[in-house]
Amino acid sequence: MQQDQVEVAFCDLCGTSVPDSDFSNGTAQRLHGKTIGACCLAKLRGAVPAGLAAPHSEKRPGSGDPRLVPVAIAVLAALAAATIFLDHQVASADARRLLDHKQLVQLVGSDHDAIQRVDVAMDGTARRADLDALGERLAGATGAMQRDSTELREMLSGMQKEVGGVQRDVRTTAAVAIDYRPLFEDLRQQLQRQAVAIAELRASGGAVASVPKVEPPAPTPVNPADAAANDLMTGPLGEHVRKLQSTDPAIRFEAVDALVRSKNPAILPHILPLARDPDSYVRRLTVEGLQEHKRPEVVEALLTALTDADELVREQAWRSLREVTGQKFPFDAAAVSRDQRARAVQRWQEWWDKNKATFGT
């Protein structure tokens, strides 16, 4: 059996359900598309003032003037709209309040982070007491440095006086040194003159006929290298040669520089030992100056310098070897491996062993 379907509506004023049967018995009405249930319609009819009732109209019990229903509906709609508007405003205000609160929380958090960063930065900042203590230590260090500087100046002054005395002694010794070569030459000439006089007397039948014939002594051959060395010692470079014996590396360096710039072959016996000088700067300058002299002893000294402990000396020795010999054998002075450098030196040595007999001829 099919059950009857009952249509149910809802009051637009209070939301109460309104059965379809209420419309048929007049306890509920539909006006202008609005549904007013029995719950609200009776209140609207009872709220109509007595003066607004139609004249000579007969009131039924429980009913009011039907003309006031639209007015009541409009009033209720206005109240509902006002309520909705106020709800919207309250919701908007609440949303703005929440947004403002969120922004305020963010600002407070940012301020807190900034304060923490400042606090951390202040932890690493020197305080006045620390700065005062540091100033005192710096003042003490400055005083100590000034005292040390004064002592060093006094020591340097004393050393300069001692060096000056040594230089004066060297100059005095050089000034009083006697060159015996003119004396020997004069003696030789005297012997020659005496021999000539004796020969003349013998030829003239003089009383000295029984005197045995004296041959004039042969002139002593002079080694050109010795003569050049003697000239060097008595010349303007002699002072620099004597400076090579100084204990001051700076003086030896200055002397080597003056000698190598002269390009005088007579300096070789004096500067070759400086290729093994204790000071690396003196050694480097020496091996650089040796490239101007293509002599076997120069090649020997430069081959030894290839094994020097200083990289710059090894590099300059290799460059000077190339200039003196004309050979282009590779050599890496900066090689970390000693074996690699030793192999390169061995190649140079093998070439020299084969060619030193004819070198320079």
Secondary structure, 3 states (H helix, E strand, C coil): CCCCCCCEEECCCCCCEEEHHHHHCCCCEEECCEEECHHHHHHHHHCCCHHHCCCCCCCCCCCCCCCHHHHHHHHHHHHHHHHHHHHHHHHHHHHHHHHHHHHHHHHHHHHHHHHHHHHHHHHCCCCHHHHHHHHHHHHHHHHHHHHHHHHHHHHHHHHHHHHHHHHHHHHHHHHHCCCCHHHHHHHHHHHHHHHHHHHHHHHCCCCCCCCCCCCCCCCCCCCHHHHHHHHHHHCCCHHHHHHCCCCCHHHHHHHHHHHHHHCCHHHHHHHHHHHHCCCHHHHHHHHHHHHHCCCHHHHHHHHHHCCCCCHHHHHHHHHHHHHHHCCCCCCCCCCCCHHHHHHHHHHHHHHHHHHCCCCCC
